[in-house]
Amino acid sequence: MPKRPLHLAIDGHNLLTDQRGIGRYVREILKRFAEEQELELTLLVRSLLPALLKRRMQRIVPGIAYTLRNAVPQRCDLVWHPWNGTFFQSNKTNVVTIHDTHPFDIPESDPIKRRSQQEPFLTSARKACRVLTVSAYAAECIVNVLAIPRDVIHITHLAPAVEFCDETATIVSSALPISSAVPETTRLAGRPYLLCISSMDRVKNFSLLYEAWQEAFPTGDVALLATGIEQEAYPKAIALPRDSNRERLGTLYRKALALVVPSLSESFGLPVVEAMSIGTPVVANSVCALPEIAGDAALFVDRPESREAWIDALRRIHHDTDLRATLMTRGRLRAAAFSWQKTADATLALFRETAATSPCPRHGIIHR
């Protein structure tokens, strides 16, 4: 008798809108699942008429056979909740991916907002059979904050996009002026630039970087490009849209003097491995998961909230060509250890193992 395919229901409610690292993670895993023969997929969406989303979903995750539902199907074997929280309820076995514990590390002062952000995590902690996360640092945070036992947490890293690892793409892109791919950068006027993939979130620490950059290069001979910031708030930097276009972002990485990561809280740091895979030097705070991910392939700032330390680091990466060459070589080697295929394979193996042991003894792994 032929083996029945694993029927996996996946929370896809954010697939159409999430352009952050989490959205990229889910889409990259789905691409690899498309090649699996013994796998039946159902994507869960928040819509009274899920079929109306089919065409838009096909643009986001092309080439994948799946059904769309607005509730967990009774006949599925397992439900995967990849967005930190559990947003679809059922009596099925649940696996969740918890990427970070930010709503608890830096909680909202407003109790209603705080509860709305934290409750999906708590639901995941109560109902998950297994937990996936992206680094050893993130795993320890989950243990400490959500009281989830360490033995049910499994680490699967993020990885750079395939396009970033394509040597042919690097050669072609390097021959093009950056303004042809990224029109907003005409303000560069031929200057070298530092790149920051950021946001207005205070843990990203962009304000300190902005001040350090101005003091490090008072004549403006080195520019600062940043995604996710407001131009009005940082008028001397060059604000770029947080674009999901891989080719566009790849051009920004390839042409940069360095990627700078002043963040105070990172559970992984996807821009770090993206930059390293291309051979762009990385300057980063020595905090959270960043040393774990970058290893010896970055210039680390050991005093993350020190403007003076960042001034020194920015000047050093600009002036020290030998250091940049070393980091470029080490970065490519380090980034080669991260692969979306490896992550997808490990994720699917965990799903199959978990489904095979259902009913799961870990339901309700914590009680509050």
N, C-alpha and C positions, 0 to 999 in steps of 0.2 A: 504494500500500500504506500503511495507516494507521501512524502512528508508535507504537512500543511504549512504554507508560508506564515511567518510571524506577522500578525496584524497589529501594527503600531499606530496609535492615535497621537498626533502631535499638535500641541497648542500653536496655532499659526496666526493668532489674532494681531500680532505686531509686524508680520512679514511685509505688509505693504507700506509701512510708515517708518520703521526703525532703521535708520542709516548709521547707527552707532556700531561699536564692536559686537554687541550682542546680536543685532540683526544680521551682521555679516557672518557671525558664527553659525547661526541657524541655517542661513542660505548655503553656506559652504558644506555643511553636513548633509543637507538635503540633496545637493548636487551629487555627492558620492553615494547616497542611498539609491539614487536613480539607477545605478548600475547593478544593484542587488536583485537577483532573481527570486529568492525566497523571502520576499518582503512585501507586504501589502500596507499601503499608507492611507491614512485618513487625516486631513488637515482640519483642525477645529477653528472656526471663525465666529465672530460676534455679528451675526446677521440673521434676520428672519428668513431671508431667501439666499442661502449660501451659494447657490448656482450662479447668481448674478455676479459673483466675484471671480468666477472661473477664468475669464479672459485676462483680468488684471493679475491674478495669481500666476498664470502661465507665463506672463512677461517677467515676473520676479523669479520664478523657479521653473524655467523651461525644460522640457524633455523628461518630466517626472510624471509617472502615472499615479494618480491619487483621487480620492473622493473628498468632497467638502461637506462638512457637517457643522451644525451649531451646538451639538451636544455629543458627549462621548458615546460611541456606539456600544451596545451591550455585548457584541460578539468580538470586540477587540481584546488582545492579550495584555496590552500594556499601554499606559499613557505617559508621554514625555512632556514635561513642563519646562521649557528652556529659558524662560524670561525671569528668573529669580523666584517669582511667586506662582502659586497655584490658582488659576483663574477659571478652570472648568472642574466641576465637582462630579465624582462618580464613586462607585464601590470597587473600581478596578485597581490593579497594582500601579503605583505611581513611581516614576523616576523624575527627579527635578535637577535642573542645573542652577546652582546658586553661584553667581559670578563674584559677588562681593557682599559686604554687610553695611554699606554706606548709610542706609536709613537709621541704623542703630549707632554707628560710629559718630555721625554728625546729625543728630535728630532735629527735625523741625521744631521750632518753638511753639507753633500753633498745634494744639492737641488733636484737632480734627485731621489736619494734614499729616501729622506724625502717625496717627493710627492708620490712615489710608495707605501710607507708604510701607508701614511695618507689618500690617496684618497679612498680606500675601506671603511674606517670608515665613511668618509664624504658621500659616496654614501649610506651607511646604514642609516645615519642620515636623508638624504633627502627622502629616499623611504620607510622607515619602518613604518608600521602601529602600531606595538607594539615592545617593546625592552625587552628582558630578560637579566638579569645580575646576578652575583653570590654573591653579598654582598651589604649591605647598603653603605659601603664605595665606592664600584665601581659605584653604582647608582649616588652618589653625584659627582663623577669625570665625569661621562657621562653628567650630567646636566651642570656642570661648563665648560667642555671642548667642548662638541658638541652641547650645547644649546638645548638639547632634553627636552621637558617638563617632569617633574617628574611623572605626572599621567599616562604616557604611559609606564613607566619602571616598570617591575615586577621582584622581587628577587626570585630566586630559587637556593638554595645552592648546592655545590658539596658534595660528600660523599665518605667514604672509600669503597674499594672493598669488596665484600661479603666475600672473603677468609680471609680478615684481621679480620673480626668479628666472625670467626668460632673458638669457644673454642677448638674443637677437633684438628683443625690444629695447634693451639698454643701449645698444649701439645705435639703433635708429633714432631713439629719443634724444640721445646725446648730441646728435647732429643738428637738432632743431633749436631755434631760440625759444626761450621759455614763454615769451609773450605770444607765440603762435598757438600754444596750447592753453595758456592761462592768461587771457587778455588783461586781467586786473593788475598784472605785474609790470605793466609799462612804467610804473613809478620807480622801478628798480634802476633804470638808466645805467645798466651795465654793472651795478654794484654786486658784490657777493652778498649772500643773505643767509640768515639763520631761520629755520622753519620750526614752528610750534603747532602741533595738532592739539587744540585746546577747546575751552568753552568758558562761559562766564561763571561757572561753578567755582566757589572760593577754594575748594581743595586743589584745583588745578594750578593755583598759585601764580597766575599769569601777571598779576600786578607787580610782584617782586621781580619777575624776569624782566618786565618792561622797564622798571627803574634801573636794574643792573645793566641792561643793554644800553640805555642812554648814557650811563656813566662810563661804561667800557668803551664806547665809540661816540664820543661827544661831537665829532665832526660829521657823523652820519655816514662814514665810509663803508659800514656794514649795515645792511637793512635787516629788519625783522618782519617776517611774514607769519601770520597766524590765522588758522581757521577757527570759527566759532566765537569770535570776539566782536564787540561792537566798535565800529570805526570811531564813533564820537567819543567813546571812553578812552581810546588809545590812539590819538590822532597821528602820532609819528610812526606807528607801525603800519603795515599794509594788511588790512583785514581781507580775508578770503572766505567765500562761502564754504561750509563743510560739505563738499561735493562728494557724491557717491561714485563718481566716474573714476574707475581704477586707472585708466591711462593718464588722466589729468593729474591725479594724486601722485602717480608714479613719476611724472615729469617734475613735480615739485620736489620730491625726495631726491631724485638723481642730480638735480642742479644745485641743491643746498650745500652750503659750507658744512652744516651739521644740523641734525635734529636735536632740539633742546626740549627737555622734559622736566619742568620745575615742579611737577605735581607732588603733593604731599600724601596722596593716597592712590595707589594703583594695585589692583588685584592681579593684573598681568602686564598691561602696557603694550597693546597691539602695535601702535606706531613704532615702537622700538624694534620689533622683529621685522617689520616692513622695511624700515630704513636700513637695518643691518643686511637684509637679504639683497639689497641693491648695492651696498657698499658705501652707504652714507654714514659718516661718523655720528656717534650719539653722545650727548652730554646730558646726564640725568642725575636727579637726586638719589642718594643712597638710602632709599626708604622702601618699605613694604616689599612688593614682589620684584621691583626693578633689578636689584643685584642678582636675584635668582634667575631671572630671564636673560639678562644681558651678560652675565658671567664676567669675563675679563675683556669684553669687547666694547666697553663704554668708558668714558671719562666721568667718574662719579664725583658729585659734590657732597661732602660728608656733613656739611652744616646746611641743611635744606632750607632754613628760613633766614640764612645770612646773605644779605645783599652783597657784602664784600666777597664772600666765597664764590658767588655767582659771577661777579665782575672778573675775578681771577680766572675762573674756568672759561668764560667767554673769550677773554683775551688770549688765553693759552691755545684754545682750539683754532683761533684765527691765525696766530703767529707760528705755531709749531707744525710745520708740514710733515715732519717725521712721525709725530703723534697721529696726525690724520691718516697717514698711510698705514700705520700699524692698526689703527681701529678699523679701517676699511677691510683689511685682510682678515682680522679676527672676527669682524662682524659677519662677513659672508660665511665663514666656517661655523660660527655660532648659530646663525639663522638656519643653516642646513639641517639642524637637529629638529626643527619644527615643521610639521607636514600636516596639511588638512586630511590627507588620506590616512595617515597614522591615527589621527584624532577620530575620524569617522569609523575606522576599523575597531578601535578600542571601545568607542561608544556603542556600536552595534553588538559587539561581543558581550558587553555588560547587559544590554537589553535582552539578548538571548538567554544569558545565564539567569537573569532575574525572572524572566517569564517561565523558564524551566523549573524554578523553585517555587512558583506560585501555588497556593496562596502564601504570600510573603509574611514571614514572622515578624517583620520590622514595622508593620503598620502601627502608627501611634508611637513612634520612637521616643517622643517626649510627651509629657503631660503637664498642662498648665492650668 
